């Protein structure tokens, strides 16, 4: 008789965007230089889109013994995370929304520090977690539509970045 697997561990169904969860932690309860625990994380607010992006840095080998086609080698990779959402006048107390990120960003820049925040993205079987730096914060307020924002993050401390596939 074949072993049965749990539906949760063998789920190959398609996903909708609302099942992708973006969370932030500004300061872990155990202290600024510690990794957040589950209770430290709060949802990112009224998000419409969430995305991550790998951008490989490459070099090209054009040695004359390779048959006429250059070879591309990846040396390392940039990683970024981004999202778009709907602006709220005030963030919900159960979330870390755009208002909190703007406050964190302005305070960090004014103090001549890096605008870092812990970020966790649950993207199906992929989980991204790390102390990232805010690389983009923008808003748009069209006359006859919702006010929206965009946020972007880059690797702030590479030793904290964890990308796992379950």
TAJO-V792752 format. One record per run of one state. SS is the DSSP state (A for helix, B for strand, O for the rest). FROM is the first residue (numbers start at 1). TO is the last residue. If there is no record, write none. Layout:
SS|FROM|TO ; SS|FROM|TO
//
This chain:
O|1|16 ; A|17|19 ; O|20|20 ; B|21|25 ; O|26|37 ; A|38|40 ; O|41|41 ; B|42|43 ; O|44|46 ; B|47|61 ; O|62|70 ; B|71|86 ; O|87|94 ; B|95|95 ; O|96|97 ; A|98|110 ; O|111|115 ; B|116|123 ; O|124|125 ; B|126|140 ; O|141|147 ; B|148|155 ; O|156|157 ; A|158|160 ; O|161|161 ; B|162|165 ; O|166|166
//
